[in-house]
Amino acid sequence: QLRAKATKRALDEMELLTSPAKLKETNKRKREEDNKFRRREQCRANQARYRDKQRNAQLQLERSVEQLHKELETLKRRYRDLASRERSNQSPWSVVAEVFRLLETSFRSPWRMSSTQEMKNHSETRQILAILERSFAHDAAMGELQGVDALMEQLLLFSQFFGKPHLKLQRIESVAFGVMAARAKLSLTVTEFTLRHAFPHLEETVSVDDHGLLSQRLLGQRLECNCSLTFLFDGDSARVVRLEINIDLTTPLLQALGSLKDVSKVLEHARVSSECVIGGDGEKGVSDSRSNDSTSS
């Protein structure tokens, strides 16, 4: 029986090969299958080319956007350069007065000082800043810092380092051509935040007369500091190119501690420079810490 089936199959195959109609049908089916295969391969190739084209277009778009950002920054710098060369129409006296108005306004409303952006969100502060930006060179310096934004950041940090800052302008005077000086009284309270961020080295520092930790003796002290601000103006643009600040911390610390050696220990590793610039390790994480302190209280 198996032999009969094999014989029949062989005869059918021979008939298929010898029959022109069946051979034509077989070839037609093969051509159709070949065409389907080629179309599938062509579709795959077309899809791959399309994906590559889309990917290249995306990369080109990203490169173009990046280039536009660079060109925009370049144009902004050129604009600031040109704008800072324009002569300011503010008198040196009014510039100094506006700086103190900004300081007093910011210290009087500490809720405005959570961030530099928050400071700019308030109309009064924004108006003062607009005046100052027209009165300061774009690269105005304070210590090693440059730019109005950097000065604003220092104002923010200073207001955070000390409790209840209060500034009272005493007098403004013209020292020489292009040099203005202002004298003021600055009142500050030493808080736990102050000790942790401005004087972290006092955590385990004992006073010279063994009257306890210096940090404990300073906590809660109200410091009345004499301070001076010197404004240097560019002769051509009449804009402020440098701001020098001096705050006398030594005298009130001596009154609080009663020992120059203790005062020296306090100031030796303080995170406030001799030019009253807050920076380095002290600047890192200050805003977050301030936020956490406010939350916990």
Backbone as a ProteinNet text record, in pm:
[ID]
protein_1_A
[PRIMARY]
QLRAKATKRALDEMELLTSPAKLKETNKRKREEDNKFRRREQCRANQARYRDKQRNAQLQLERSVEQLHKELETLKRRYRDLASRERSNQSPWSVVAEVFRLLETSFRSPWRMSSTQEMKNHSETRQILAILERSFAHDAAMGELQGVDALMEQLLLFSQFFGKPHLKLQRIESVAFGVMAARAKLSLTVTEFTLRHAFPHLEETVSVDDHGLLSQRLLGQRLECNCSLTFLFDGDSARVVRLEINIDLTTPLLQALGSLKDVSKVLEHARVSSECVIGGDGEKGVSDSRSNDSTSS
[TERTIARY]
82.9	0	86.3	192.9	283.2	351.7	388.1	454.9	359.3	231.6	132.7	115.8	115.6	102.3	222.3	341.8	463.2	462.9	416.7	411.5	315.1	198.1	97.2	150.8	222.9	276.1	378.2	462	562.9	497.5	389	318.9	255.6	198.1	136.5	241	361.1	466.6	512.5	523	562.6	457.4	328.3	220.6	224.4	254.9	261.2	371.3	485.9	598.9	574.7	500.2	480.1	358.5	268	146.6	177.9	168.9	199.8	111.7	-17	-108.7	-71.5	-44.3	-9.8	126.4	218.8	351.4	340.7	254.7	234.6	176	79.5	16.9	118.3	204.5	307.5	403	447.1	538.3	472.4	342.6	270.1	267.3	238.7	236.1	373	480.2	615.3	646.4	603.2	628	553.1	427.5	349.5	415.3	464	532.3	660.4	733.5	856.3	824.5	716.9	677.9	637.7	562.1	523.1	646.5	742.4	865	941.4	952.3	1024.1	953	815.7	741.5	761.5	760.9	784.9	923.3	1023.3	1160.1	1170.8	1098.9	1101.3	1035.1	925	857.1	947.2	1015.3	1107.4	1217.7	1271.4	1378.2	1326.4	1204	1145.6	1122.3	1072	1048.7	1180	1284.1	1414.9	1468.7	1455.4	1501.1	1421.3	1289.5	1205	1245.6	1270.2	1313.2	1447.2	1539.4	1669.6	1652.1	1562.6	1538.5	1480.1	1384	1324.3	1427.1	1511.2	1614.3	1713.5	1754.3	1848	1784.7	1654.9	1585.5	1577.3	1552	1545.8	1680.6	1787.4	1922.1	1956.8	1920.4	1947.4	1870.4	1744.8	1663.5	1724.9	1770.9	1833.4	1960.2	2039.7	2161.8	2127.4	2021.6	1981.1	1933.6	1856.7	1808.7	1925.8	2021.2	2139.8	2217.7	2231.6	2302.7	2228.9	2095.1	2015.8	2031.5	2036.1	2057.5	2192.3	2295.3	2427.9	2426.9	2362.7	2355.8	2276.6	2169.8	2089.9	2172.3	2250.4	2336	2439.7	2494.3	2591.7	2527.6	2405.9	2335.3	2301.9	2265.4	2236.2	2360.4	2475.3	2599.9	2633.4	2615.3	2642.6	2549	2422.3	2325.6	2365.3	2403.5	2445.2	2568.7	2662.3	2783.1	2747.8	2660.7	2623.1	2541.8	2449.4	2365	2447.3	2549	2629.6	2720.4	2738.7	2820.8	2740.1	2607.1	2523.2	2533.9	2536.9	2552.8	2425.1	2442.1	2327.5	2275.5	2142.3	2083.8	2055.1	2097	2079.5	2200.4	2175.8	2287.1	2347.9	2476.9	2538.4	2465.2	2414.3	2342.6	2216.5	2141.7	2017.8	2046.9	2157.4	2194.6	2220.3	2297.6	2327	2198.1	2112.7	1985.9	1899.6	1896.9	1817.3	1872.8	2004.8	2064.7	2018.1	2019.7	1976.7	1827	1751.6	1607.3	1580.9	1658.7	1645.4	1680.8	1791.5	1833.7	1729.8	1683.4	1586.9	1455	1410.7	1285.9	1297.1	1408.5	1427.5	1438.1	1514.5	1529	1398	1319.7	1193.8	1088.8	1101.3	1003.4	1076.4	1118.4	1199.3	1128.3	993.8	921.5	947.4	1000.4	1034.1	1168.6	1239.4	1378.9	1399.4	1292.8	1309	1395.5	1396	1481	1495.7	1596.9	1615.1	1495.3	1434.6	1317.1	1200.6	1183.8	1076.6	1096.1	1221.7	1250.5	1203.7	1222.4	1187.5	1037.7	961.8	819	738.7	802.1	730.3	757.9	649.9	658.4	759.3	759.9	852	996.7	1025.1	1161.1	1198.5	1103.2	1129.5	1160.4	1090.1	1115.3	1255.4	1293.8	1427.6	1533.8	1511.3	1608.3	1622.1	1511	1517	1604.5	1592.7	1676.8	1823	1847.8	1985.8	2050.2	1972.6	2028.3	2068.2	2000.5	2038.3	2152.6	2180.5	2282.6	2411.4	2406.2	2524.3	2574.3	2705	2761.4	2723.6	2707.2	2661.7	2761.5	2889.3	2991.5	3041.5	2953.7	2990.3	3039.5	3145.4	3212.6	3192.7	3188.3	3193.9	3282.3	3401.5	3497.5	3532.8	3521.9	3548.8	3422.4	3308.7	3182.1	3161.8	3085.2	3056.2	2911	2849.5	2714.4	2609.3	2500.5	2392.3	2327.6	2313.8	2252.5	2334.3	2466.5	2552.6	2537	2523.2	2502	2367.4	2265.6	2134.5	2141.4	2217.3	2233.1	2300	2396.1	2461.7	2363.5	2279	2177.2	2086	2046.5	1962.1	2031.2	2156.4	2229.4	2252.4	2284.1	2310.9	2185.2	2070.9	1945.4	1911.5	1960.6	1934.4	2031.7	2153.6	2255.5	2224.5	2162.9	2141.4	1993.1	1953.7	1813.8	1779	1659.8	1603.6	1703	1761.6	1854.2	1780.1	1841.1	1782.5	1893.3	1869.3	1970.7	1917	1996.7	1957.9	2068	2034.4	2130.2	2155.4	2282.7	2318.8	2360.8	2446.3	2484.3	2545	2538.6	2600.6	2692.5	2809.4	2902.2	2979.7	3020	3104.2	3249.2	3323.1	3461.8	3554.9	3532.7	3613.1	3531.2	3584.8	3512.2	3493.6	3368.5	3338.9	3341.5	3350.4	3353.2	3252.1	3155.1	3055.2	3067.3	3046	3053.1	2927.1	2880.2	2762.2	2795.2	2742.8	2761	2624.3	2622.3	2494.5	2516.9	2407.2	2408.6	2330.5	2395.5	2334.4	2315.7	2192	2160.8	2130.9	2193.8	2179.7	2160.7	2084.7	2069.5	2137.8	2216.5	2283.5	2183.9	2149.6	2054.8	2127.6	2053.5	2112.2	2155.9	2078.4	2115.2	2246.2	2261.1	2385.6	2504.5	2491.2	2602.3	2632.3	2527.8	2547.3	2612.2	2581.4	2628.6	2734.8	2729.8	2830.8	2951.2	2925.3	3034.1	3028.9	3032.5	3019.7	3136.1	3250.1	3368.4	3353.4	3249.6	3231.6	3155.9	3117.3	3034.8	3098.1	3230.7	3299.8	3413.6	3405.6	3511.1	3476.8	3566.3	3546	3615.9	3556.9	3617.9	3746.3	3831.4	3963.8	3953.5	3846.5	3833.3	3742.6	3719.2	3639.3	3497.5	3440.3	3303.9	3201.9	3236.5	3143.9	3173.5	3093	3110.2	3078.7	3160.1	3137.5	3002.4	2962.4	2834.1	2718.5	2725.9	2619.5	2618.5	2735.7	2744.1	2695.2	2710.6	2669.3	2521.4	2464.5	2327.1	2231.2	2154.2	2056.3	2110.3	2241.3	2300	2257.7	2225.8	2193.4	2318.1	2370.8	2494.2	2461.8	2515	2497.1	2627	2624.7	2748.1	2748.6	2861.5	2883.5	2924.6	2868.3	2905.9	2920	2998.6	3020.2	3013.5	2959.5	2953.6	3019.4	3115.7	3184.7	3149.7	3100.6	3058.2	3160.2	3215.2	3308.9	3236.8	3232	3158.7	3255.2	3212	3288.1	3268.8	3378.5	3370.4	3291.2	3294.8	3226.2	3077.3	3045.6	2905.9	2831	2903.7	2843.5	2770.6	2816.8	2758.9	2852.8	2793.6	2873.5	2949.7	3081.6	3163.5	3217.7	3213.1	3260	3189.4	3154.4	3091.7	3175.7	3224.6	3306.2	3228.4	3212.9	3134.7	3225.1	3209.6	3283.3	3186	3179.4	3093.1	3181.4	3172	3253.5	3185.3	3224.8	3174.4	3257.8	3379.8	3471.8	3419.8	3376.4	3333.7	3214.7	3104.9	2992.7	3026.4	3111.6	3151.8	3235.2	3319.7	3400.1	3310.3	3206.9	3113.2	3038.4	3009.9	2935	3022.6	3149	3236.4	3338.4	3376.2	3468.7	3613.3	3648.6	3786.9	3821.5	3933.5	3978.4	4016.9	4069.1	4105.8	3981.5	3873.3	3748.8	3694.2	3703.1	3659	3740.2	3870.5	3957.3	3916.1	3880.2	3834.7	3706.2	3618.3	3490.8	3512.1	3598.1	3614.6	3715.4	3800.5	3912.1	3865.6	3764.6	3717.6	3572.7	3529.5	3392.1	3372.8	3252.1	3221.8	3173.8	3212.3	3190.2	3327.6	3363.2	3497.9	3518	3641.8	3673.8	3604.3	3564.7	3491.5	3341.5	3302	3160.3	3092.3	3168.5	3113.2	3089.4	2967.8	2933.7	2954.8	3029.7	3056.9	3121.3	3176.6	3244.2	3145.2	3185.2	3100.7	2974.9	2985.8	2871.4	2754	2783.1	2675.1	2599.6	2665.9	2605.6	2495.9	2378.6	2269.7	2204.7	2236.2	2180.8	2030.3	1983.4	1840.5	1761.1	1810.4	1741.1	1736	1848.8	1853.6	1758.6	1752.7	1663.1	1519.8	1487.5	1352.5	1319.1	1414	1392.4	1374.5	1455.4	1443.6	1305.3	1256.7	1126.2	1016.7	1031	931.1	925.9	1045.5	1051.2	1002.5	1020.9	975.2	823.5
-121.3	0	126.2	125.4	240.5	258.7	144.1	152.5	211.4	178.7	229.3	380.8	429.1	574.2	649.2	595.7	661.1	665.2	557.1	551.2	655.2	667.3	764.5	907.8	934	1069.5	1101.6	1006.3	1028	1053.3	976.8	997.1	1136.3	1181.3	1315.9	1424.1	1405.5	1505.7	1507.9	1390.9	1384.8	1450.8	1426.2	1486.1	1638.6	1684.9	1829.3	1893.8	1824.9	1879.6	1876	1773.1	1757.5	1833.3	1877	1948.4	2097.5	2156.5	2299.8	2390.1	2356.8	2442.5	2445.3	2325.1	2318.9	2382.2	2363.5	2424.2	2577.6	2627.6	2772.1	2826.1	2748	2789.1	2790.4	2688.4	2681.2	2799.3	2829.3	2943	3075.2	3085.7	3207.2	3227.3	3114.3	3124.1	3162.1	3106.4	3140	3287.4	3336.6	3478.3	3568.2	3529.4	3608.4	3609	3491.2	3484.2	3566.4	3558.8	3638.9	3788.8	3826.2	3967.9	4015.8	3929.8	3964.6	3982	3892.1	3899.6	4028.6	4059.7	4181.7	4306.7	4304.7	4420.1	4437.1	4324	4331.9	4387.8	4338.9	4388.1	4536.9	4574.7	4715	4803.4	4753.7	4828.9	4845.1	4735.5	4743.5	4846	4842.1	4936.5	5080.5	5099.9	5234.6	5285.5	5196.5	5235.6	5270.3	5191.5	5218.6	5353.8	5380.8	5509.9	5625.4	5603.3	5707.5	5735.4	5627	5645.6	5718.1	5680.1	5748.7	5896.7	5922.1	6060.6	6141.7	6081	6148.8	6173.2	6071.7	6083.9	6194.7	6198.2	6302.6	6441.9	6448.2	6577.2	6623.8	6528.3	6562.3	6611.8	6541.7	6582.8	6720	6742.4	6872.1	6983.4	6953.1	7051.1	7083.4	6979.8	7001.6	7084.8	7055.3	7134.5	7279.6	7298.3	7434.8	7511.9	7444.3	7509.2	7546	7453	7480.9	7600.4	7605.6	7717	7849	7843.1	7964.1	8013.4	7918.1	7956.2	8026.3	7972	8033.9	8174.2	8185.5	8316.8	8415.9	8365.8	8452.3	8503.3	8412.8	8454.6	8556.6	8534.1	8630.1	8766.7	8767	8893.5	8962.2	8882	8940.5	9006.9	8938.1	8996.4	9126.1	9123.6	9245.6	9358.4	9322.1	9424.1	9482.5	9393.3	9442.7	9531.4	9489.3	9570.7	9709.5	9710.5	9839.5	9923.5	9855.9	9929.5	9987.9	9911.6	9959.2	10075.1	10094.6	10207.6	10336.2	10319.2	10438.6	10513.3	10640.7	10721	10716	10686.8	10681.6	10822.3	10834.1	10965.7	10983.4	10884.4	10893.6	10963.7	11052.9	11117.3	11018.7	11030.8	10940.9	10941.4	11056.5	11065.6	10979	10986	10907.7	10759.1	10721.8	10580.1	10522.6	10593.7	10547	10536.7	10636.5	10634.9	10516.4	10482.8	10369.7	10237.4	10226.2	10104	10083.6	10189.7	10177.7	10152.7	10208.7	10181.8	10034.7	9975.3	9832.3	9750.6	9784.8	9711.4	9722	9842.2	9862.1	9791.5	9799.2	9733.2	9582.1	9526.5	9381.6	9334	9405.5	9366	9383.5	9482.4	9509.3	9403.5	9339.8	9238.4	9108.5	9035.1	8914.2	8806.3	8810.9	8710.5	8725.1	8840.6	8860.2	8797.7	8748	8710.4	8560.3	8484.4	8339.7	8299.6	8382	8356	8486.1	8490	8610	8630.6	8520.4	8533.2	8591.9	8547.9	8601.5	8751	8792.4	8934.7	9015.4	8957.9	9029.1	9026.2	8945.5	8933.9	9048.4	9131.6	9238.5	9372	9447.5	9567	9668.5	9693.7	9794.7	9752.4	9625.3	9574.4	9576.8	9540.6	9537	9676.9	9777.9	9915.6	9960.9	9926.9	9965.1	9894.3	9764.9	9688.5	9746.2	9790	9849	9974.1	10053.7	10173.8	10135	10034.5	9993.9	9932.9	9857.2	9797.2	9904.1	10018.1	10128.9	10210.8	10189.7	10269.8	10193.4	10060.1	9976.7	9922.2	9912.1	9840.5	9693.6	9626.3	9486.9	9397	9439.3	9359.3	9428.8	9508.1	9575.4	9472.2	9506.5	9409.4	9443.1	9335.4	9346.1	9232.7	9265.5	9159.7	9091	8958.2	8882.6	8857.3	8904.4	8883.5	8990.5	8954	9049	9036.5	9150.3	9150.9	9182.5	9247.8	9285.6	9162.1	9054	8932	8874.8	8879.1	8829.4	8915.2	9046.8	9135.6	9106.8	9077.8	9043.1	8913.6	8817.9	8690.6	8712.8	8804.1	8835.4	8898.5	8985.9	9046.4	8938.9	8844.8	8734.2	8652.2	8613.7	8531	8604.7	8732.8	8809.3	8817.8	8835.2	8843.1	8709.8	8599.9	8467.6	8431.6	8479.7	8443.5	8500.4	8618.4	8686.1	8712.9	8718.1	8740	8887.2	8923.3	9057.6	9168.1	9162.5	9270	9402.8	9507.6	9641.6	9739.2	9817.7	9910.9	10053.1	10141.6	10282.1	10368.5	10435.4	10523.4	10647	10680.3	10796.5	10915.2	10890.2	11002.1	10950.8	11037.1	11011.4	11128.8	11099	11207.4	11174.9	11280.9	11267.4	11278.4	11168.4	11163.9	11226.7	11195.4	11249	11233.4	11280.8	11266.4	11117.4	11075.9	10936.4	10843.5	10897.7	10814.2	10868.6	10783	10819.3	10723.6	10776.3	10693.1	10712.8	10604.5	10610.1	10544.2	10602.3	10547.1	10506.7	10393.2	10343.4	10261.4	10235.3	10147.7	10021.3	9907	9778.4	9697.8	9657.2	9576.8	9433.9	9338.2	9196.5	9113.9	9007	8913.1	8781.6	8729.7	8601.2	8490.3	8411.8	8301.7	8168	8060.4	7927.2	7909.3	7966.7	7959.5	8033.7	8148.6	8225.6	8141.8	8079.1	8000.1	7879.7	7818.8	7697.2	7726.6	7843	7870.4	7979.3	8078.3	8184.5	8152.1	8085.8	8054.2	7906.8	7814.2	7671.5	7621.2	7689	7645.3	7669.2	7742.8	7772.9	7664.1	7559.2	7454.9	7397	7380.2	7322.2	7412.2	7542.3	7635.4	7698.4	7681	7734.8	7869.3	7963.8	8095.1	8083.3	8184.3	8179.1	8173.9	8229	8227.9	8115.3	8014.5	7897	7932.3	8035	8074.5	8006.2	7890.1	7815.6	7830.1	7760.4	7764.6	7904.5	7948.9	8080.5	8086.7	7975.6	7974	8000.8	7943.1	7964.9	8108.9	8168.6	8306.3	8405.5	8368.2	8458.5	8445	8327.3	8301.2	8403.9	8468.8	8567.5	8708.1	8725.9	8859.4	8949	9073.9	9173.7	9257.6	9251.3	9321.3	9452.4	9561.8	9694	9730.6	9723.5	9737.5	9868.6	9936.7	10048.4	9991.1	10043	9992	10107.3	10083	10183.6	10116.4	10188.2	10142.3	10248.4	10206	10297.5	10260.3	10357.6	10337.2	10403.1	10324.1	10377.5	10385.5	10505.6	10529.6	10542.6	10489	10506.8	10649.6	10714	10853.7	10875	10778.9	10795.9	10763.6	10650.1	10605.9	10652.9	10702.6	10745.2	10630.1	10508.5	10389.6	10336	10264.7	10203.7	10085.1	10085.1	9973.9	9889.5	9943.6	9866.2	9915	9818.2	9847.3	9782.5	9863.2	9812.3	9829.9	9719.9	9720.6	9684.6	9758.9	9727.7	9728.2	9617.3	9605.4	9576.5	9660.3	9644.4	9545.4	9418.7	9316.6	9308.6	9357.9	9343.5	9414.2	9539.2	9617.9	9555.5	9521.2	9460.2	9321.5	9245.4	9114.9	9131.1	9233.1	9259.2	9298	9376.6	9413.4	9291.7	9195.9	9076.9	8975.1	8961.9	8856.9	8909	9035.3	9094.3	9054.6	8988.1	8943.7	8950.2	9015.1	9022.2	8885.1	8798.1	8663.3	8585.3	8601.7	8534.6	8591.1	8721.8	8783.9	8729.1	8714.1	8659.6	8517.7	8437.5	8300.4	8299.9	8393.6	8400.2	8435.1	8532.9	8584.8	8507.7	8428.7	8365.3	8275	8193	8099.4	8128.6	8251.2	8287	8275.9	8243.2	8229.4	8361.1	8469.1	8603	8665.5	8700.1	8748.9	8889.7	8935.2	9070.6	9175.7	9137.1	9228.8	9208.8	9135.5	9110.4	9030.1	8943.7	8854.6	8718.2	8668.1	8535.7	8437.7	8331.7	8237.6	8112.6	8036	7910.6	7812.1	7742.1	7639.4	7699	7825.1	7884.9	7906	7925.8	7954.4	7828.9	7715.8	7591.8	7545.7	7527.4	7471.3	7567.5	7696.4	7789.8	7801.9	7818	7837.1	7716.1	7595.7	7475.3	7466.2	7498.1	7490.6	7591	7708.7	7811.9	7765.3	7702.5	7651.6	7545.3	7455.1	7350.2	7407.9	7511.3	7574.2	7635.4	7702.2	7766	7662.5	7549.1	7443.8	7384.7	7357.7	7294	7385.6	7519.6	7612	7634.7
0	0	0	80	83.9	-50.5	-110.8	-239.2	-343.4	-331.8	-426.6	-412.5	-288	-264.1	-318.6	-295.5	-344.8	-496.7	-557.4	-703.4	-757.8	-689.9	-733.5	-722.1	-612.3	-592	-700.6	-732.4	-835.9	-970.6	-999.2	-1125.1	-1131.2	-1015.7	-1011.8	-1038.1	-979.3	-999	-1144.8	-1204.1	-1344	-1432	-1396.1	-1473.3	-1460.4	-1334.9	-1311.4	-1395.1	-1404.5	-1477.8	-1628.8	-1671.3	-1815.8	-1866	-1771.1	-1812.4	-1823.9	-1941.3	-1958.7	-1873.4	-1861.9	-1786	-1638.6	-1586.8	-1444.1	-1417.4	-1511.2	-1495.8	-1496.8	-1584.2	-1591	-1460.8	-1406.1	-1279.8	-1166.5	-1165.2	-1060.6	-1070.1	-1191.5	-1210.3	-1171.2	-1199.2	-1164.3	-1013.4	-942	-795.4	-740.9	-799.8	-754.4	-777.7	-898.2	-926	-827.6	-797.6	-701.7	-564.2	-521.1	-391.6	-392.6	-505.9	-516.4	-512.5	-582.1	-582.1	-442.2	-372	-234.7	-145.7	-160.1	-80.1	-110.2	-243.6	-280.5	-227.8	-234.9	-183.5	-33.1	40.1	185.2	214.1	139.6	160	124.6	15.3	-24.2	81.6	139.3	245.8	367.4	403	517.6	490.5	368.6	333.4	335	280.9	281	423.2	510.5	649.7	720.1	692.5	753.6	706.8	574.2	522	582.7	599.6	658.9	802.9	879.8	1019.1	1025.9	937.3	934.2	900	803.3	763.1	878	950.8	1065.4	1175.3	1198.9	1302.7	1267.2	1142	1098	1107	1072.4	1081.9	1227.2	1320	1461.9	1512.5	1474	1515.3	1459.8	1333.3	1271.6	1342.3	1379.3	1451.1	1587.1	1658.2	1789.1	1776.1	1671.6	1650.3	1618.1	1539.2	1504	1626.8	1713.1	1835.8	1925.9	1938.4	2020.5	1965.4	1833.2	1770.9	1793.1	1785.6	1809.3	1952.5	2048.6	2188.7	2205.1	2139.5	2148.4	2088	1971.6	1906.8	1992.1	2057.1	2143.7	2261.2	2324	2435.4	2389.3	2269.5	2215.3	2194.6	2138.5	2116.5	2248.7	2349.4	2480.6	2539.3	2525.5	2576.5	2503.3	2370.1	2292.9	2334.7	2356.6	2399.5	2534.6	2628.8	2760.6	2748.9	2661.8	2642.7	2589.7	2486.6	2427.8	2526.1	2597.6	2692.2	2805.7	2849.4	2962.2	2922.3	2790.4	2745.8	2734.7	2731.9	2727.1	2859.8	2850.3	2971.4	3055	3182.8	3273.3	3298.2	3304.1	3332.8	3481.4	3562.3	3707.2	3768.4	3860.8	3930.2	4029.6	4060.3	4158.6	4292	4332.6	4459.6	4457.4	4347.6	4339.6	4328	4261.8	4251.7	4390.2	4470.9	4606.8	4688.1	4674.6	4748.2	4707.4	4576.2	4528.6	4580.6	4589.8	4644.6	4788.1	4865.7	5005	5014.9	4921.5	4922.5	4895.1	4803.4	4775.8	4899.3	4964.9	5083.8	5194.7	5220.2	5327.9	5298.2	5172.2	5133.5	5148.4	5104.1	5110	5254.4	5337	5476.9	5553.6	5514.8	5584.1	5551.1	5436.3	5393.1	5363.4	5467.8	5445.7	5366.1	5363.9	5286.6	5138	5098.1	4957.3	4921.5	5021.5	5001.3	4988	4961.5	4952.2	4833.1	4728.8	4612.2	4534.7	4447	4365.1	4272.8	4226.5	4140.3	4218	4343.7	4427.5	4450.4	4466.5	4485.2	4363.9	4244.9	4122	4093.1	4168.9	4144.4	4205.4	4286	4354.8	4286.3	4264.8	4180.6	4232.8	4364.5	4418.3	4397	4429.1	4409.3	4262.2	4175.7	4032.1	3978.5	4029	3985.1	4025.7	4149.8	4196.3	4113.1	4086.5	4007.6	3867.1	3809.8	3675.5	3676.5	3782.2	3793.8	3809.7	3894.6	3919.8	3795.5	3718	3597	3495.4	3500.2	3411.7	3470	3598.7	3666.7	3692.6	3682.8	3705.6	3572.1	3558.7	3443.8	3455.1	3340.5	3346	3417.1	3419.8	3487.1	3614	3676.8	3801.8	3902.8	3974.5	4061.6	4208.7	4289.4	4434.4	4482.1	4527	4554.3	4423.8	4422	4300	4219.3	4267.6	4198.5	4092.5	3989.6	3882.5	3840.2	3810.3	3756.6	3861.8	3816.9	3907.6	3968.4	3889.7	3942.4	4057.5	4045.2	4153	4277.8	4259.2	4373.6	4439.5	4357.6	4412.3	4491.7	4441	4511.9	4647	4652.1	4779.1	4877.7	4828.6	4914	4971.4	4887.1	4931.4	5039.1	5014.1	5109.8	5241.2	5232.9	5354.7	5440.5	5375.7	5450.6	5514.8	5457.4	5512.4	5623.9	5614.1	5712.5	5850.7	5855.8	5983.2	6005	6132.4	6165.8	6176	6128.4	6138.5	6101.8	5983.2	5945.1	5929.1	5977.5	5965.1	5929	5825.1	5776.2	5784.2	5841.6	5851.5	5791.5	5681.1	5614.9	5700.9	5718.5	5799.9	5714.1	5615	5528.3	5397.6	5296.9	5166.7	5137	5084.8	5052.9	4926	4856.6	4738.1	4782.8	4768.3	4814.9	4712.7	4586.7	4476.9	4350	4238	4112.6	4082.4	4066.6	4035.2	4154.8	4274.8	4395.8	4496.2	4531.8	4631.7	4749.5	4869.3	4989.2	5071.4	5130.7	5216.5	5349.5	5456.3	5590.3	5642.5	5713.2	5763.1	5889.2	5959.2	6076	6039.5	6055.9	6022.8	6150.2	6177.5	6295.9	6252.7	6319.9	6284.7	6411.2	6401.2	6512	6476.2	6570.4	6549.6	6581.9	6482	6498	6486	6508	6488.8	6344.2	6252.8	6111.2	6086.3	6152.5	6140.1	6183.6	6299.8	6354.2	6265.6	6212.9	6133.6	5998.6	5940	5804.1	5795	5882.7	5878.2	5965.6	6080.3	6174	6216	6121.3	6157.5	6241.3	6234.5	6309.8	6459.6	6500.9	6643.4	6717.8	6647	6707.3	6833.5	6830.4	6945.6	6994.1	6962.1	7002.4	7136.8	7234.5	7369.1	7379.3	7453	7470.5	7551	7540.8	7604.5	7755.8	7813.7	7959.8	8008.2	7919.6	7955.3	8000.7	7940	7973.4	7882.1	7832.5	7748.8	7600.9	7521.7	7377	7324.1	7230.1	7170.4	7099.8	7039.9	6968.9	7064.6	7185.2	7283.3	7333.4	7344.7	7392.5	7286.4	7159.3	7051.3	7015.6	7038.4	6995.8	7056.5	6970.4	7014.3	7030.2	7015	7030.3	6913.5	6947.2	6845.7	6821.6	6698.8	6664.9	6594.9	6648.7	6588.4	6516.5	6384.6	6305.5	6227.2	6231.1	6139.6	6004.3	5898.7	5766.5	5668	5567.5	5463.1	5327.3	5231.5	5093	5006.1	4926.9	4836.2	4692.5	4617.8	4479.5	4387.1	4294.9	4195.7	4061.3	4003.7	3879.8	3762.1	3647.1	3524	3473.4	3434.3	3392.9	3266.1	3172.6	3044.3	3053	3116.1	3119.4	3243.2	3343.7	3471.2	3539.2	3512.1	3574.6	3681.8	3777.9	3884.3	3826.5	3842.4	3793.5	3908.8	4029.4	4144.7	4271	4354.9	4483.3	4592.7	4684.4	4794.7	4924.7	4997.2	5121	5237.7	5345.4	5467.4	5584.2	5655.4	5773.2	5894	5993.3	6113.9	6208.5	6197.7	6289.3	6416.6	6409.7	6523	6647.9	6633.4	6749.8	6822.4	6754.4	6827.5	6882.3	6812.7	6865.6	6991.9	6993.2	7113.2	7229.9	7201.7	7307.4	7360	7271.7	7313.2	7384.9	7341.9	7395.2	7496	7483.8	7579.5	7562.6	7453.1	7433.3	7285.8	7255.1	7116.8	7063.8	7151.2	7107.6	7065.7	7142	7104.3	6973.3	6957	6831.8	6715.2	6737.1	6632.7	6596.4	6698.4	6671.8	6589.4	6619.1	6547.3	6400.4	6375.1	6239.1	6155.7	6222.3	6151.2	6038	6063	5959.9	5919.1	5939.5	5902.7	5752	5710.7	5568.4	5508.2	5570.2	5516.7	5499.8	5376.4	5348.7	5402.9	5397.9	5443.5	5358.6	5235	5146.9	5159.3	5266.8	5295	5185.1	5120.4	5018.9	5081.4	5066.4	5115.6	5002.1	5027.4	4918.5	4968.9	4871.1	4905.8	4960.9	5067.9	5126.8	5187.7	5229.5	5296	5205.1	5077.3	4983.7	4946.3	4945.7	4897.5	4992.5	4937	5014.7	5112	5105.4	5202.6	5187.6	5063.1	5041.7	5088	5057.2	5099.2	5250.6	5315.5	5460.3	5522	5462.3	5513.3	5503.6	5390.9	5371.5	5474.2	5501.2	5599.7	5738.8	5772	5902.4	5920.8	5815	5823.6	5840.8	5770.7	5779.3	5918.9	5974.2	6105.5	6215.7	6196.4	6298.9	6288.9
[MASK]
+++++++++++++++++++++++++++++++++++++++++++++++++++++++++++++++++++++++++++++++++++++++++++++++++++++++++++++++++++++++++++++++++++++++++++++++++++++++++++++++++++++++++++++++++++++++++++++++++++++++++++++++++++++++++++++++++++++++++++++++++++++++++++++++++++++++++++++++++++++++++++++++++++++++++

